[in-house]
Amino acid sequence: MVLKPERDKHVRNRHPWVFMGAIERYPNFNDGDILPVVTAKGEFVGYGYFHKGQSISGRMVSFTDADPTETVASSIMQAITLRRQTVPVETTAYRLINGEGDNVPGLIVDVYGDVAVLQINTLGMEKLKTLIIDTLLKALPLKAVYEKSNTVIRRKEGLPEADGWAFGKAEPEVTVQEYGLQFNVSLRGSQKTGFFLDQREMRQLVKRYAAGKTVLNCFSYTGGFSVYALSGGALRVDSVDISETAVAAARKNVVLNGFSETENGFFAQDVSSFCKSQRRLRFYYFGSACIRQTGQRCQKCQPRLPRHQPDGDADSACWRNAPDEFVLFAHRPAAVPDYCFSGRKRRQAQR
């Protein structure tokens, strides 16, 4: 694979993506094959797998002249070693391989106890599936490997969805620990690989600030943030999600950790409708941000902070007299409607 002049800098700097516009010419190959990559001057850069017609036509798996398949296996082993050193105590669910971050682009592997969940997003990684599973089984005491490859990227690569056991078999629901807290995770029919493992430290942060607060967990999914807030001493947590299945799972996880089912709220309801009803009831949550599993900043969910309300505001009495409550606001655009704020209030809060 030959790169265009002046378009090879990012690859020489070890960026893993090769864009379509950076390629001078393709050799004769099958999509997904691993190929050597050279500059226009013929200088060797490394190895990557390629797929014609994709905007990201290539993904680098190696920047040395070593056998590229051996390098992929080595990268997986390095990722395993790193997680053994960094995964917190009393934690049995964690992200093992994080795509480009672990030099294995197109591959996600999450561990849930003795089950690994595999997500393959690209044709190049699909062709390496056997190598990937064999390497995992050699390094980890796994009972089974579940593949949950159902992403938009995969469909763009022309690959069918894959949802089932790739090795062995286990119960479709597993109970795992995260910082000593327990969670029931369903491998089938769930979002991502089963649990939002990348939000672990954010959940821990919520725990630090939840003592004595009332927490609203919007888009609560299976209640990860709810459990952490309660373990941090929250007075009450209301979990809201449009999915009845997710709300039932959140309730189950709250009870699983020894917290009251009746003293906390569980609402299978659209968040917009829920917020609107709370506004009518003049019931407010206070704090920094509404919880959203995806971790993206929301511009429509800003905190109702009393200090932002001028004394002359018509609602100032409500702000002054409201209890000391806590809300974690959504980190996703368009998650909560505009009527959570009106005019000047919203602009002041956003400042």
N, C-alpha and C positions, 0 to 999 in steps of 0.2 A: 504494500500500500504506500503510494508516494504522495507526500504532502506538498501543497503549493508553496512557492517561495513567499517568505514573509508571513506565512500562515501556520508556521510550526512552533512558534514561541511558546504557546500555552502548553503544548504537548511536551516540549523539551523541559518546561518547568514542572512537569509531572501532573498536569491536569488530566484527569482520566477520560474526558470526552473529546471525541474527534467529530467536528461538525461537518456536514455535507459540503459546505462551501470551502472547507480547508483541504479537500482531497483533489489532487491533480489528476490521478488516474487510478482505476481499480484493476487488479489482476483478475484472472479467471478464477472464480471461487464460488462456493455455495454460501448463502446467507447464514450467518452464525459461526462461520469458520474463524479460527484464530489465525491472524496473519502478521508477519513482520512489518513494522512501520519504519519508513525512512524519509528523510528530508529530500527536497529537490536536488540537493547536492550529493545524495546517496548516503548520508550519514545515518547510521542505525539509531533508532530512538527506543524501540521496545516492541512489545507484542500487544495486540488488541483483537477483539472479535468485532466483526463488521456485519452490517445489514444495509444493503442498498435501499434507497428510497426513504430512509428515515432521516429526520432532521439531525438527530444525533446518530451519525452513521457508524461510529465506532466507539468502543469503550476499552480503554487500556487495562490490561491485567498484569502487565510487567514492564519494567523499564530497564531490564537487564537482558543479557543474551542467554540466560538460563532457560531450560525447557518451560514453556508457559503453563502447561498443565501442572507441573510440579510446583511452580510458583503459586498457582491458585490454591493448591493443597497447603502450601506453606503459609499463605496468607490466612487461611482458615485456622490453622494451628496457632498462629500468632494472635488472632482474635480470641481464641479460647484461653490462651495464657493470660492475655490482658484482663479478661473478665474474671478469671480466677483471682486476680490480684485486686480487683476494684469493686466487685459486687458486694454490697453490704451484708453484714451478718444477718441471719434469720430472713434471708431472701432466697426463694427458690424459683422465682419467675423474673426473667431479665432478657434484654436484647443481647444476643450472642454475636451476631454478625449484622453490621449496619451498612451494607452496600459499599459505595465508594469510600466511606470513612474507614473501612477495613480492607481496602484495595481489592474488593470483590464486587464490582459494579453489577447491579441487577439482581442481587441476592440479599434477602432478609432471612435471618433465622432467629426465632425467639424460643427460649427454653421455659417450659412449665413443668417443673419437677423432673420426672424421668421421661418426659415427652418433648420432642423438639418440633416446632411448627415452621415449615419451610414456605417461603414466598419467592417464587422465581418470576421475574418481570421481563426478561429478555430472551431472545432466541439463543444467543450465545451461551447464557447460563443454563438454558434448557438442555443444550447439548452436553453440558458438564454435570448434569444431575446425578448420574451414577457416581462420579468422582466425589461430588459434594457429600452425598449420603454416606458413602464408604468412609470418608475422612471423619465425619461426625461420629460414626459408630465406633471407629477405632479410638477416638479421643475421649468420648463421654459414655457414661453408663446409662444409655438410653434404652427404654423399653419399646419405644415406637417413634416413628417420624410421621407427622401429618403434613400433607401439602395443602396449602390454602392460597393458590395462585389465581386471583380473580380481579386483578387491577386493570385500570384503563390502559396503562402502558403495555401490559401484556397483550391486550386485544389489538392495540396498534401494531404490535409486532407480528400479528397474524397467528397468535397462539390461542388455542381453546382454553377455557377455564379449567382448572384442576382443583378438586376439593375432595380429598379422601386420604386414606392411609397409604403412604409411600413405602413404609417398612413397618412390619409388626402391626400390632393393634392394641388399643387401650380404651378405657372408658372415654366417651366423648366429652365428659365433664370432669375436670380435675380441680382439686383444691390446692392452692399454692400460698406461700407466704411472701410478704413484702414488708421489710422492717418489722417482722414479728406479727403483722396483721394478716388475717386470713381472707382469701377471696376464692369464690367458686367461679371457675372460668369454663365457658362452653366453647369448644373448639369449632363446632358446627353452627352455622347460621349467625355468627357473631361478627362484629366489626373488626377490622384489622386482622391480627392473628388470634384474637380472643380477648385481649386486654390492652389498654393504652400504656404499654410499658415505658414509653419515652416520657411519660408525665410523672414518673416516680418521685423525682426531686421536687417537682411542683406540688405534689400531694404532701410531701414532707414539710414544705414551706407553709402550706395551709395549716397543718397541724400546729406549727409554732405559734400562729397568730389567732387560733380559734378559741382559746380559753375564754369562757364567759360570754361568748357571742352566739347569736342566732344566725345560722348560715343558710343561704339559698343556693342550692346546686342546680343550675339550669343545664339542660341537655345532659342530665346526670349519668346516662348510660347505665352501667351496672353498679354505680355508687362508690367508686373508688375514692373520690374526694369527700364524699359524705362520711365514710368510715374513718378517714384520716382526721376530719374535723372533729368528730365525736371522740376519737382517741386523744385529741388535743384538749379536750375539756369543753367543747361547744355545748351550749345549753340545749340546743335543738337544731336539727338539720331538716330542711324541706328539699326533697329530691324531685325534680320535674323533668319528665321526658315524654315525648309523644308515643313512644313504644311501650305497650303494656308488658311485653316480655322483658324489656330492659328494666322497667320499674319493679317488676317482680324479682328480678335478679338483684337489684339494689336493696330491696327489703331483705332478701335472703342473706346478703353479705353483711348488712347491719346487724341482723340477729346472730349470724355466725360469729361475730366478734363480741357478743355479749351485751349489745346495746338494745334499748327498748324499741319494739316495733310500734307501740302505741303512742309513745312520747315524741316520735318523729313523724314528719309528713312524707307521704309518697303519692305523687300526682301523675297519673297517666294522662297528660294534657299537653296541648300545644303551648310552648313557652309564651308566645305572644298573647294568647288568651289568658293564660295564668297571670301574666304581668298586668293585663288590663283589669282583671277581677280584683287583684290586690290593690290597684290604684283606686278602684271604686270603694274598696273597704278602708281606704286610708291607712293601709298597713305597709310599713316601710322596713326595708332592710338597709343597714348601713355598712360601709366598708370600702374595700379597694377595687374589687373586680368580681364579676359573675363567672363561675367556673364553666369552662368549655373544654372538652377533651382534646381538641385539636391544637390548642396553644397559639392561635393566631390572634393578633390584637383586634378588638372590636371597637368601632367608632360609634356604634349605636347603643352601646351599653356602658355608660360612664357612671361612676358612683354618685349616689345621692349623698353628698357630704354636707352636714349642717353648716360648716364654716363658709360654704359658698353662697348661702342664702342671705340676702340683705334683710335688715330688720324690717323694712317696709313691705316685704313681699307678703302677698295674701296668704301664703302657706307657712309663714314663718312660725306660727304657733305650733303647727304640726311638727315642724323640724325641731323646735326647742323641746317639745313635750314627748317626742317619740323615744322609745327605749333604746338602749345602747345595743344596736344590732349590727350584723356583719354580713355583707354580701360579696361574693367574688364574681366580678362581672365578666361577661363572655369575651373570649379572645377570638371571636370570629365575626367578620363583617356580616351585617344584615341579620344577625342572630336574634336581636330583640328590637321591637318596633320603636319608632320615633316617639310615640306617645308616653314612653317612660320619662321623657322630658318635654317641656314646652318652651319654645322660644328662648328667652333670656336665661332661664335656668340651665338649659343644656349647654349654651355657650359658656356660661360661667363655670360649670362643672368641668367642661373639656379643658378650660385654661388651667 
